[in-house]
Amino acid sequence: MQESRAAEVRMPAEVRAMQEGRPAEVRAVPESRPAEPRKRVRAVLLGDRIDTSNLEHDGAVSTAPLTFRCGQGGFVTLFRYGVAVFIGLSAAEEEEMLGRLRPRLIRPVKPLEEETALIEQAPDKDEQILPGGPIVLKIVSPDQLIVIADALSKSVVLARDEREVAAVFELVEPFARQLAEHGRTFAGRRAILKHVGNALLVQHRVSGRVAVAEKPDVVWDRPDLDRLYSRLEDEYELKERAETLARKLAVISETAELLTDIIDTRRSLRLEIVIVVLIAVELLIAGYQSLH
Protein backbone atom coordinates (compact mmCIF):
# COMPACT_ATOMS: atom_id res chain seq x y z
CA MET A 1 0.00 0.00 0.00
CA GLN A 2 2.81 2.38 0.86
CA GLU A 3 4.72 1.40 -2.30
CA SER A 4 1.68 2.21 -4.47
CA ARG A 5 1.33 5.63 -2.83
CA ALA A 6 5.02 6.34 -3.38
CA ALA A 7 4.72 5.39 -7.03
CA GLU A 8 1.72 7.69 -7.30
CA VAL A 9 3.71 10.52 -5.80
CA ARG A 10 6.60 9.89 -8.16
CA MET A 11 4.21 9.74 -11.13
CA PRO A 12 4.38 12.92 -13.26
CA ALA A 13 1.41 15.27 -13.02
CA GLU A 14 0.75 15.00 -16.77
CA VAL A 15 0.43 11.18 -16.54
CA ARG A 16 -1.92 11.37 -13.57
CA ALA A 17 -4.03 13.93 -15.41
CA MET A 18 -4.35 11.60 -18.41
CA GLN A 19 -5.34 8.68 -16.19
CA GLU A 20 -7.99 10.79 -14.48
CA GLY A 21 -9.32 12.11 -17.78
CA ARG A 22 -8.23 15.72 -17.17
CA PRO A 23 -6.37 17.84 -19.76
CA ALA A 24 -2.67 17.93 -19.09
CA GLU A 25 -1.17 21.29 -18.18
CA VAL A 26 1.40 22.36 -20.72
CA ARG A 27 4.33 24.22 -19.24
CA ALA A 28 6.46 26.44 -21.40
CA VAL A 29 10.10 25.48 -21.31
CA PRO A 30 12.23 28.63 -21.20
CA GLU A 31 14.76 28.90 -23.98
CA SER A 32 18.33 29.01 -22.79
CA ARG A 33 19.95 31.73 -24.91
CA PRO A 34 23.32 32.99 -23.91
CA ALA A 35 23.17 36.67 -23.15
CA GLU A 36 25.46 38.84 -25.23
CA PRO A 37 26.56 41.77 -23.09
CA ARG A 38 26.50 45.02 -25.05
CA LYS A 39 27.37 48.58 -24.13
CA ARG A 40 25.88 51.59 -25.84
CA VAL A 41 28.28 54.41 -26.68
CA ARG A 42 26.92 57.90 -27.27
CA ALA A 43 29.19 60.80 -28.21
CA VAL A 44 27.56 64.25 -27.88
CA LEU A 45 29.02 67.57 -29.04
CA LEU A 46 27.88 69.99 -26.33
CA GLY A 47 29.82 73.18 -27.09
CA ASP A 48 33.03 74.69 -28.33
CA ARG A 49 34.72 73.79 -25.04
CA ILE A 50 34.14 71.88 -21.80
CA ASP A 51 35.85 73.28 -18.72
CA THR A 52 37.25 70.14 -17.07
CA SER A 53 39.35 71.99 -14.51
CA ASN A 54 38.76 70.89 -10.90
CA LEU A 55 36.44 68.17 -12.15
CA GLU A 56 37.81 65.27 -10.16
CA HIS A 57 35.95 62.03 -9.66
CA ASP A 58 36.46 59.09 -7.31
CA GLY A 59 36.20 56.57 -10.16
CA ALA A 60 38.66 58.33 -12.48
CA VAL A 61 40.61 55.91 -14.69
CA SER A 62 42.33 58.50 -16.92
CA THR A 63 43.09 62.21 -16.94
CA ALA A 64 43.93 62.69 -20.63
CA PRO A 65 41.16 62.58 -21.64
CA LEU A 66 39.27 62.74 -18.34
CA THR A 67 37.53 59.35 -17.96
CA PHE A 68 35.68 58.12 -14.89
CA ARG A 69 33.21 55.44 -13.88
CA CYS A 70 29.54 56.32 -13.65
CA GLY A 71 26.39 54.37 -12.86
CA GLN A 72 26.29 50.57 -12.98
CA GLY A 73 29.43 49.69 -14.91
CA GLY A 74 29.33 52.78 -17.13
CA PHE A 75 32.01 55.27 -18.10
CA VAL A 76 32.09 58.95 -19.04
CA THR A 77 34.89 60.47 -21.15
CA LEU A 78 35.16 64.25 -21.52
CA PHE A 79 37.14 66.03 -24.22
CA ARG A 80 38.05 69.67 -23.82
CA TYR A 81 36.98 70.48 -27.38
CA GLY A 82 33.36 70.11 -26.31
CA VAL A 83 32.50 66.40 -26.59
CA ALA A 84 31.17 64.11 -23.86
CA VAL A 85 31.09 60.35 -24.49
CA PHE A 86 28.75 58.16 -22.43
CA ILE A 87 29.48 54.41 -22.36
CA GLY A 88 27.01 51.94 -20.86
CA LEU A 89 24.84 54.60 -19.20
CA SER A 90 21.07 54.61 -18.99
CA ALA A 91 19.05 57.51 -20.39
CA ALA A 92 18.42 58.87 -16.89
CA GLU A 93 22.13 58.71 -16.02
CA GLU A 94 23.03 60.50 -19.25
CA GLU A 95 20.55 63.30 -18.54
CA GLU A 96 21.88 63.68 -15.01
CA MET A 97 25.45 63.97 -16.30
CA LEU A 98 24.39 66.48 -18.98
CA GLY A 99 22.85 68.62 -16.26
CA ARG A 100 26.13 68.60 -14.36
CA LEU A 101 28.12 69.56 -17.46
CA ARG A 102 25.94 72.43 -18.71
CA PRO A 103 27.47 75.07 -16.35
CA ARG A 104 30.92 74.09 -17.66
CA LEU A 105 30.11 74.58 -21.36
CA ILE A 106 31.65 77.42 -23.36
CA ARG A 107 29.44 78.53 -26.28
CA PRO A 108 26.92 75.63 -26.15
CA VAL A 109 25.90 74.02 -29.42
CA LYS A 110 22.25 73.81 -30.50
CA PRO A 111 21.01 71.43 -31.77
CA LEU A 112 23.25 68.79 -30.24
CA GLU A 113 25.37 66.75 -32.62
CA GLU A 114 25.74 63.10 -31.64
CA GLU A 115 27.12 59.75 -32.78
CA THR A 116 26.20 56.32 -31.37
CA ALA A 117 27.71 52.84 -31.49
CA LEU A 118 27.43 49.46 -29.76
CA ILE A 119 30.19 47.48 -28.10
CA GLU A 120 29.75 43.71 -27.92
CA GLN A 121 31.96 41.52 -25.76
CA ALA A 122 32.63 38.16 -27.41
CA PRO A 123 35.60 36.22 -25.94
CA ASP A 124 35.34 33.55 -28.66
CA LYS A 125 35.54 36.03 -31.58
CA ASP A 126 38.28 38.17 -33.03
CA GLU A 127 38.20 41.91 -32.59
CA GLN A 128 36.31 43.40 -35.50
CA ILE A 129 33.97 46.20 -36.51
CA LEU A 130 31.03 44.89 -38.47
CA PRO A 131 29.64 47.21 -41.20
CA GLY A 132 26.70 48.98 -39.60
CA GLY A 133 26.98 46.66 -36.60
CA PRO A 134 28.59 46.54 -33.19
CA ILE A 135 32.25 46.85 -32.27
CA VAL A 136 33.23 43.32 -31.25
CA LEU A 137 35.89 43.01 -28.53
CA LYS A 138 37.28 39.97 -26.78
CA ILE A 139 37.86 41.86 -23.53
CA VAL A 140 36.40 45.26 -22.71
CA SER A 141 38.99 47.32 -20.82
CA PRO A 142 38.99 51.04 -19.89
CA ASP A 143 41.83 51.72 -22.35
CA GLN A 144 39.83 50.21 -25.21
CA LEU A 145 36.82 52.30 -24.23
CA ILE A 146 38.98 55.45 -24.30
CA VAL A 147 40.17 54.60 -27.83
CA ILE A 148 36.58 54.09 -28.99
CA ALA A 149 35.48 57.31 -27.29
CA ASP A 150 38.30 59.22 -29.02
CA ALA A 151 37.26 57.97 -32.47
CA LEU A 152 33.58 58.77 -31.92
CA SER A 153 34.36 62.21 -30.50
CA LYS A 154 36.39 63.10 -33.60
CA SER A 155 33.63 61.79 -35.86
CA VAL A 156 30.96 63.91 -34.17
CA VAL A 157 33.15 67.03 -34.37
CA LEU A 158 33.80 66.39 -38.07
CA ALA A 159 30.05 66.06 -38.64
CA ARG A 160 29.41 69.55 -37.27
CA ASP A 161 32.37 71.05 -39.12
CA GLU A 162 31.19 69.49 -42.39
CA ARG A 163 27.76 71.06 -41.91
CA GLU A 164 29.22 74.50 -41.15
CA VAL A 165 31.59 74.37 -44.13
CA ALA A 166 28.69 73.37 -46.39
CA ALA A 167 26.68 76.35 -45.09
CA VAL A 168 29.55 78.75 -45.89
CA PHE A 169 29.82 77.28 -49.38
CA GLU A 170 26.13 78.01 -49.92
CA LEU A 171 26.68 81.63 -48.85
CA VAL A 172 29.73 82.09 -51.06
CA GLU A 173 28.18 80.50 -54.16
CA PRO A 174 26.17 83.62 -55.21
CA PHE A 175 29.37 85.69 -55.29
CA ALA A 176 31.13 83.11 -57.42
CA ARG A 177 28.15 82.93 -59.78
CA GLN A 178 28.03 86.72 -60.16
CA LEU A 179 31.76 86.84 -60.91
CA ALA A 180 31.43 84.06 -63.48
CA GLU A 181 28.39 85.58 -65.26
CA HIS A 182 29.02 89.33 -64.95
CA GLY A 183 32.67 89.71 -64.01
CA ARG A 184 31.74 91.58 -60.84
CA THR A 185 29.68 91.25 -57.68
CA PHE A 186 26.64 93.38 -56.93
CA ALA A 187 26.74 92.94 -53.15
CA GLY A 188 27.64 95.84 -50.91
CA ARG A 189 30.74 96.16 -48.79
CA ARG A 190 28.90 95.13 -45.61
CA ALA A 191 27.54 91.93 -47.18
CA ILE A 192 30.98 90.98 -48.52
CA LEU A 193 32.61 91.60 -45.14
CA LYS A 194 29.93 89.47 -43.47
CA HIS A 195 30.69 86.52 -45.73
CA VAL A 196 34.42 86.99 -45.23
CA GLY A 197 33.85 86.91 -41.47
CA ASN A 198 31.79 83.71 -41.70
CA ALA A 199 34.50 82.06 -43.77
CA LEU A 200 37.26 83.04 -41.36
CA LEU A 201 35.19 81.94 -38.35
CA VAL A 202 34.59 78.47 -39.77
CA GLN A 203 38.23 78.15 -40.75
CA HIS A 204 39.31 79.03 -37.22
CA ARG A 205 36.88 76.61 -35.59
CA VAL A 206 37.70 73.68 -37.83
CA SER A 207 41.48 74.01 -37.93
CA GLY A 208 41.99 75.00 -34.29
CA ARG A 209 39.51 72.80 -32.43
CA VAL A 210 40.81 69.22 -32.67
CA ALA A 211 43.68 67.47 -34.42
CA VAL A 212 41.91 64.58 -36.14
CA ALA A 213 45.12 63.05 -37.49
CA GLU A 214 46.66 62.63 -34.04
CA LYS A 215 46.30 59.33 -32.20
CA PRO A 216 45.09 59.26 -28.59
CA ASP A 217 47.77 59.19 -25.91
CA VAL A 218 46.72 55.75 -24.69
CA VAL A 219 47.68 54.25 -28.08
CA TRP A 220 51.25 55.54 -27.70
CA ASP A 221 51.44 53.93 -24.27
CA ARG A 222 49.89 50.66 -25.47
CA PRO A 223 50.87 49.73 -29.06
CA ASP A 224 48.53 46.72 -28.95
CA LEU A 225 45.61 49.18 -29.22
CA ASP A 226 46.92 50.65 -32.47
CA ARG A 227 45.09 48.08 -34.59
CA LEU A 228 41.76 48.84 -32.88
CA TYR A 229 42.21 52.58 -33.45
CA SER A 230 43.18 52.01 -37.10
CA ARG A 231 39.99 50.02 -37.66
CA LEU A 232 37.90 52.72 -36.01
CA GLU A 233 39.69 55.35 -38.10
CA ASP A 234 38.79 53.45 -41.26
CA GLU A 235 35.22 52.77 -40.15
CA TYR A 236 34.44 56.44 -39.51
CA GLU A 237 36.68 57.66 -42.38
CA LEU A 238 38.41 60.16 -40.12
CA LYS A 239 41.42 60.82 -42.35
CA GLU A 240 39.39 61.10 -45.57
CA ARG A 241 36.87 63.48 -44.00
CA ALA A 242 39.64 65.61 -42.49
CA GLU A 243 41.41 65.86 -45.86
CA THR A 244 38.16 66.82 -47.59
CA LEU A 245 37.55 69.50 -44.98
CA ALA A 246 41.09 70.81 -45.44
CA ARG A 247 40.54 71.18 -49.19
CA LYS A 248 37.24 72.97 -48.65
CA LEU A 249 38.84 75.26 -46.08
CA ALA A 250 41.54 76.11 -48.60
CA VAL A 251 38.83 77.11 -51.08
CA ILE A 252 37.10 79.17 -48.39
CA SER A 253 40.38 80.90 -47.55
CA GLU A 254 41.03 81.73 -51.21
CA THR A 255 37.46 82.99 -51.58
CA ALA A 256 37.88 85.22 -48.52
CA GLU A 257 41.08 86.67 -49.99
CA LEU A 258 39.34 87.24 -53.32
CA LEU A 259 36.42 89.05 -51.68
CA THR A 260 38.87 91.15 -49.67
CA ASP A 261 40.69 92.05 -52.89
CA ILE A 262 37.36 93.08 -54.43
CA ILE A 263 36.74 95.42 -51.50
CA ASP A 264 40.25 96.87 -51.80
CA THR A 265 39.81 97.31 -55.56
CA ARG A 266 36.53 99.13 -55.12
CA ARG A 267 38.07 101.40 -52.48
CA SER A 268 41.10 102.12 -54.69
CA LEU A 269 38.84 102.90 -57.65
CA ARG A 270 36.81 105.33 -55.57
CA LEU A 271 39.97 107.04 -54.33
CA GLU A 272 41.24 107.35 -57.90
CA ILE A 273 37.96 108.87 -59.02
CA VAL A 274 38.06 111.35 -56.13
CA ILE A 275 41.66 112.30 -56.96
CA VAL A 276 40.82 112.79 -60.65
CA VAL A 277 37.83 114.95 -59.75
CA LEU A 278 39.93 117.07 -57.38
CA ILE A 279 42.61 117.53 -60.05
CA ALA A 280 39.99 118.52 -62.60
CA VAL A 281 38.46 121.04 -60.19
CA GLU A 282 41.89 122.47 -59.40
CA LEU A 283 42.65 122.86 -63.13
CA LEU A 284 39.35 124.59 -63.69
CA ILE A 285 40.00 127.00 -60.83
CA ALA A 286 43.54 127.69 -62.08
CA GLY A 287 42.24 128.31 -65.62
CA TYR A 288 39.51 130.59 -64.42
CA GLN A 289 41.99 132.61 -62.38
CA SER A 290 44.43 132.90 -65.30
CA LEU A 291 41.68 134.27 -67.55
CA HIS A 292 40.75 136.91 -65.03
C-alpha positions in Angstrom: 0.0 0.0 0.0 2.8 2.4 0.9 4.7 1.4 -2.3 1.7 2.2 -4.5 1.3 5.6 -2.8 5.0 6.3 -3.4 4.7 5.4 -7.0 1.7 7.7 -7.3 3.7 10.5 -5.8 6.6 9.9 -8.2 4.2 9.7 -11.1 4.4 12.9 -13.3 1.4 15.3 -13.0 0.8 15.0 -16.8 0.4 11.2 -16.5 -1.9 11.4 -13.6 -4.0 13.9 -15.4 -4.4 11.6 -18.4 -5.3 8.7 -16.2 -8.0 10.8 -14.5 -9.3 12.1 -17.8 -8.2 15.7 -17.2 -6.4 17.8 -19.8 -2.7 17.9 -19.1 -1.2 21.3 -18.2 1.4 22.4 -20.7 4.3 24.2 -19.2 6.5 26.4 -21.4 10.1 25.5 -21.3 12.2 28.6 -21.2 14.8 28.9 -24.0 18.3 29.0 -22.8 19.9 31.7 -24.9 23.3 33.0 -23.9 23.2 36.7 -23.1 25.5 38.8 -25.2 26.6 41.8 -23.1 26.5 45.0 -25.0 27.4 48.6 -24.1 25.9 51.6 -25.8 28.3 54.4 -26.7 26.9 57.9 -27.3 29.2 60.8 -28.2 27.6 64.2 -27.9 29.0 67.6 -29.0 27.9 70.0 -26.3 29.8 73.2 -27.1 33.0 74.7 -28.3 34.7 73.8 -25.0 34.1 71.9 -21.8 35.8 73.3 -18.7 37.2 70.1 -17.1 39.3 72.0 -14.5 38.8 70.9 -10.9 36.4 68.2 -12.2 37.8 65.3 -10.2 35.9 62.0 -9.7 36.5 59.1 -7.3 36.2 56.6 -10.2 38.7 58.3 -12.5 40.6 55.9 -14.7 42.3 58.5 -16.9 43.1 62.2 -16.9 43.9 62.7 -20.6 41.2 62.6 -21.6 39.3 62.7 -18.3 37.5 59.4 -18.0 35.7 58.1 -14.9 33.2 55.4 -13.9 29.5 56.3 -13.7 26.4 54.4 -12.9 26.3 50.6 -13.0 29.4 49.7 -14.9 29.3 52.8 -17.1 32.0 55.3 -18.1 32.1 59.0 -19.0 34.9 60.5 -21.2 35.2 64.3 -21.5 37.1 66.0 -24.2 38.0 69.7 -23.8 37.0 70.5 -27.4 33.4 70.1 -26.3 32.5 66.4 -26.6 31.2 64.1 -23.9 31.1 60.3 -24.5 28.8 58.2 -22.4 29.5 54.4 -22.4 27.0 51.9 -20.9 24.8 54.6 -19.2 21.1 54.6 -19.0 19.0 57.5 -20.4 18.4 58.9 -16.9 22.1 58.7 -16.0 23.0 60.5 -19.2 20.6 63.3 -18.5 21.9 63.7 -15.0 25.4 64.0 -16.3 24.4 66.5 -19.0 22.9 68.6 -16.3 26.1 68.6 -14.4 28.1 69.6 -17.5 25.9 72.4 -18.7 27.5 75.1 -16.4 30.9 74.1 -17.7 30.1 74.6 -21.4 31.6 77.4 -23.4 29.4 78.5 -26.3 26.9 75.6 -26.1 25.9 74.0 -29.4 22.3 73.8 -30.5 21.0 71.4 -31.8 23.2 68.8 -30.2 25.4 66.7 -32.6 25.7 63.1 -31.6 27.1 59.7 -32.8 26.2 56.3 -31.4 27.7 52.8 -31.5 27.4 49.5 -29.8 30.2 47.5 -28.1 29.7 43.7 -27.9 32.0 41.5 -25.8 32.6 38.2 -27.4 35.6 36.2 -25.9 35.3 33.6 -28.7 35.5 36.0 -31.6 38.3 38.2 -33.0 38.2 41.9 -32.6 36.3 43.4 -35.5 34.0 46.2 -36.5 31.0 44.9 -38.5 29.6 47.2 -41.2 26.7 49.0 -39.6 27.0 46.7 -36.6 28.6 46.5 -33.2 32.2 46.9 -32.3 33.2 43.3 -31.3 35.9 43.0 -28.5 37.3 40.0 -26.8 37.9 41.9 -23.5 36.4 45.3 -22.7 39.0 47.3 -20.8 39.0 51.0 -19.9 41.8 51.7 -22.4 39.8 50.2 -25.2 36.8 52.3 -24.2 39.0 55.5 -24.3 40.2 54.6 -27.8 36.6 54.1 -29.0 35.5 57.3 -27.3 38.3 59.2 -29.0 37.3 58.0 -32.5 33.6 58.8 -31.9 34.4 62.2 -30.5 36.4 63.1 -33.6 33.6 61.8 -35.9 31.0 63.9 -34.2 33.2 67.0 -34.4 33.8 66.4 -38.1 30.1 66.1 -38.6 29.4 69.5 -37.3 32.4 71.1 -39.1 31.2 69.5 -42.4 27.8 71.1 -41.9 29.2 74.5 -41.1 31.6 74.4 -44.1 28.7 73.4 -46.4 26.7 76.4 -45.1 29.5 78.7 -45.9 29.8 77.3 -49.4 26.1 78.0 -49.9 26.7 81.6 -48.8 29.7 82.1 -51.1 28.2 80.5 -54.2 26.2 83.6 -55.2 29.4 85.7 -55.3 31.1 83.1 -57.4 28.1 82.9 -59.8 28.0 86.7 -60.2 31.8 86.8 -60.9 31.4 84.1 -63.5 28.4 85.6 -65.3 29.0 89.3 -65.0 32.7 89.7 -64.0 31.7 91.6 -60.8 29.7 91.2 -57.7 26.6 93.4 -56.9 26.7 92.9 -53.2 27.6 95.8 -50.9 30.7 96.2 -48.8 28.9 95.1 -45.6 27.5 91.9 -47.2 31.0 91.0 -48.5 32.6 91.6 -45.1 29.9 89.5 -43.5 30.7 86.5 -45.7 34.4 87.0 -45.2 33.9 86.9 -41.5 31.8 83.7 -41.7 34.5 82.1 -43.8 37.3 83.0 -41.4 35.2 81.9 -38.3 34.6 78.5 -39.8 38.2 78.2 -40.7 39.3 79.0 -37.2 36.9 76.6 -35.6 37.7 73.7 -37.8 41.5 74.0 -37.9 42.0 75.0 -34.3 39.5 72.8 -32.4 40.8 69.2 -32.7 43.7 67.5 -34.4 41.9 64.6 -36.1 45.1 63.1 -37.5 46.7 62.6 -34.0 46.3 59.3 -32.2 45.1 59.3 -28.6 47.8 59.2 -25.9 46.7 55.8 -24.7 47.7 54.3 -28.1 51.2 55.5 -27.7 51.4 53.9 -24.3 49.9 50.7 -25.5 50.9 49.7 -29.1 48.5 46.7 -29.0 45.6 49.2 -29.2 46.9 50.7 -32.5 45.1 48.1 -34.6 41.8 48.8 -32.9 42.2 52.6 -33.4 43.2 52.0 -37.1 40.0 50.0 -37.7 37.9 52.7 -36.0 39.7 55.3 -38.1 38.8 53.4 -41.3 35.2 52.8 -40.2 34.4 56.4 -39.5 36.7 57.7 -42.4 38.4 60.2 -40.1 41.4 60.8 -42.4 39.4 61.1 -45.6 36.9 63.5 -44.0 39.6 65.6 -42.5 41.4 65.9 -45.9 38.2 66.8 -47.6 37.6 69.5 -45.0 41.1 70.8 -45.4 40.5 71.2 -49.2 37.2 73.0 -48.7 38.8 75.3 -46.1 41.5 76.1 -48.6 38.8 77.1 -51.1 37.1 79.2 -48.4 40.4 80.9 -47.6 41.0 81.7 -51.2 37.5 83.0 -51.6 37.9 85.2 -48.5 41.1 86.7 -50.0 39.3 87.2 -53.3 36.4 89.1 -51.7 38.9 91.2 -49.7 40.7 92.1 -52.9 37.4 93.1 -54.4 36.7 95.4 -51.5 40.2 96.9 -51.8 39.8 97.3 -55.6 36.5 99.1 -55.1 38.1 101.4 -52.5 41.1 102.1 -54.7 38.8 102.9 -57.6 36.8 105.3 -55.6 40.0 107.0 -54.3 41.2 107.4 -57.9 38.0 108.9 -59.0 38.1 111.4 -56.1 41.7 112.3 -57.0 40.8 112.8 -60.7 37.8 115.0 -59.8 39.9 117.1 -57.4 42.6 117.5 -60.1 40.0 118.5 -62.6 38.5 121.0 -60.2 41.9 122.5 -59.4 42.7 122.9 -63.1 39.3 124.6 -63.7 40.0 127.0 -60.8 43.5 127.7 -62.1 42.2 128.3 -65.6 39.5 130.6 -64.4 42.0 132.6 -62.4 44.4 132.9 -65.3 41.7 134.3 -67.6 40.8 136.9 -65.0 
